[in-house]
Structure formats: C-alpha cells, structure tokens
C-alpha cells in the first residue's frame, strides 16, 4: 500500500524529445555571450549572477566566454533564492545576507541574472528580491537558456537561448555536466 501512495505522489515522466545536445548548448552560450557584449557596449560594469542551481554553471561558462571576447575578467556570483520564494509555506524567517556573499559589489553594476529555464517568472521575482538585498545595481538583465512561456508574472528575459512552446504537462529538463554528469536539454511529459 505504501509504495502505491509513493508512486502516485511522485509524477512519472516520459521523455518526449531531446531539444539541445551538448554542442548546441555550447553554441547557444557563445551566441548569448556576444549578445551580452553588444547590448552592454562592452563589459566595463558587467557582472553575471547565476541563480542556484543550474544558473550557476551557465553563468560561469558565460563569464569564461566573455573574458575571452573582452580580454578582461568578468565578475561572477551565485544567488540562493530559497528564502525569497513566495511559494514557501514558512515566511517567518528572513534570509541572512552577508556583505560580499556574491563576491563583488553590485552597486552601480550592470548585472545579468542567469537561469536555465524561464517559466512562471516566480524564480526571477525571488532572485530580484535577493539581488536587491545585496545592493543597487544600475541595471538588471535576465538571461535564460530556455524560455518556455506560461508566465504568471510580467517578467521577460533580455537574452534567450531558445524559446520552446510547452504545455502545462510538459517539463523542460536542463542537464549540465557540472551537476548532472550529462549535457543536454530534454522535453519530458508527466504521465499518470
């Protein structure tokens, strides 16, 4: 009886298609790095901030690409948004933000928030709250490897790797070597 309950509570997923291979992800990141440089007229005040989890390795890869293009290092930070989510049941605790937790001062900087998938916009809203607790950037732009639509909040990415139209039953799974020991983007579907 217990296993039946567990199998019902965990959605079963079926792979529908592979949307991006490792080389397609790499080519997309190269294109996005060039778009970032072009839109920001270089990289003088630029900093990248990856949203945990998969936004972090994407931000680090982009920083390497930008460093190669611009011939100067690009600051990269990590943002943990768990305490900022509006879909958590406990809102009693306020996050403790330590100065320098990002590794650089965001004040007056052009910050690019990096995430793997843009869906409802709630993760980005939480990331903006978390970022503002670190200081006041001059400008914040959003980069998403995949934009799948279905927004609940008025949030739009400045830089998009690929736009994929999905249904509510479908899920985009981004797998990155640094976290998953695999490199691809999959479209999967919940099955009951």
N, C-alpha and C positions, 0 to 999 in steps of 0.2 A: 504494500500500500504506500509506503514511504517513497519508493522510487517513482511511483506513478505521479505523486504530487511534485517531486523534484523535476521530473521530465516536463510537466506542464508549466512549472514556474520559469524554467529556462527555455527561451524560444529556440526552436530548431531552425537552423539556417541552411539554405541551399545556394551554392554558388551558381550564379546566372552567367556571368562573363568576366573576363579579365579586361579591365579598361585601360590599364597602363602597365607596361613592362618596366624593368629597371632602367633600360636605356631611354625609354620615353619619359620617365620621371626626371632623369638627368638632363635631357634636352629641354624639358619644360623649365627646370630650375635655371638653366643657362639663359633662356629667353627672359624669364622673370627678373634675373639679375640685371640684364641690360635695360629692361623697362624701368626698374627702380632707379638706375643711374640717370636715365633720360628724364624721368618725371621729376627727379630731385636736383637736376642740374649738377650732377656730381655727387660726392659723398662727404662733403665737409662737415655737416652737422648730423649725418646719418647714424642711426643705431638700429639694430634689429633686436626684437624681443620675441622669443619663442614661447608659445602657450603650452604648458605641460599637457600631454606627454609628447605627442608626435610633432608638435610645432617646434620643439627644441632642436632635434637633429636637422629639421628643414632649415631653421634659422642659421644653424652652424654651417651647413653646406652653402647656403646663400652668402654668408659672410666670407667664406673662402673664395667663392666666385667673384664677389665684389672687390675683395682685396686684390685679386689677380687683375681685374679690369682697371681699377682705380690706382693701383700701386701704392696703397696705404691701408693699414689695418682698419677694420670696421668693428665697433663695439657690439658685443652680443650678450644678451641677458636672458634669464629664464623667469617666467611668471607662473606661479602656482595660484590658481584661481579657486581652489576648493572652498575656501571660506566665503567667497564672494558670490557663489551661485545662489540664484533666487529659488531654485527648486529643492534646496535642502530643507529638512524639517526643523532643524535647530538653528535659530538665528540669534541665540543668546550671546555666543562668542563672537567677538570682533577679532579679526586677524591681527597678529603682531607683525608689523612691518619694520624691519631693521634698516637703517640707512645703509646704503651701499649694497643691499641684498641683490640688486641687479648686476652689480659690478661696475656701474658707471652712473653718473648723474644725468637724469633725464631732462632736467630743466633746460628749456630753450632748444632742445634737440628735435630733429625730425625722426620720429620713431615709426618703424614698420613692425606692426604686430603680425606674427606668423603663426598660422594654424593649418592643420591638414585638411579639414572639411568644414565648410560653412553651411549650416543647415538652418536652424531656427533663429540664430543670432544671439541666443542667451549666453553662450560661452563668451562671445565677443563683448557683450554688455558687462559681464563679470570681469573680463580682462581689462576693460577700460577703467572700471572702478578700482581694480588692483593697481593698475599703472598710475592712476592719479594719486594714490596713496604714496607713491614714490617721488612725486614731484609734478611739475607742469611742463610737459613738452610743448614745443612751438606748434608741432603738427603731428597727428597720428594718422597713419595709413594702415590698411589691412591687406594682408596677402593670404590667400587661401589656395592650396594646391587644387582642391576640388570645391566648386560651388554647386550644391545640389538643389537650391531653391527651398521652397516651403517656409519662408521667413515668417516669424511671429513678431519680430521687432524690425523697425526701419533701419536696417544695417546692410551696407553694401561694401563689397571688397573693392579696393583700388586696383589690386593686382590679382588676377585669377589664372591659375594654371589651365584648368579645363572646367567648363560648365557641363554638368550631366543632369538631365531631367530624370527624376526618380518618382516613384510612388511612395506613399507612406509605409508600405510593407517592405520596401527595399532599403538596404543599408549599404553605405559605401565603406569598405574596409581598406584603409591605407596601411600597408605593411612596409616598414622600413628596417633595413639591415641592422641599424644600431639598437633597435628594440625587439624586433621580431625574428631576426636572423633570416629574413626573407625580404624581397624588394618587389612590390607590385601594388596595384590598386585593383580591388575586386568589387563587383556588384553582386551582392547576395540578397536573398529574399527570405523573409520569415515564412515558415510553413507550420501549420497547426496539425 
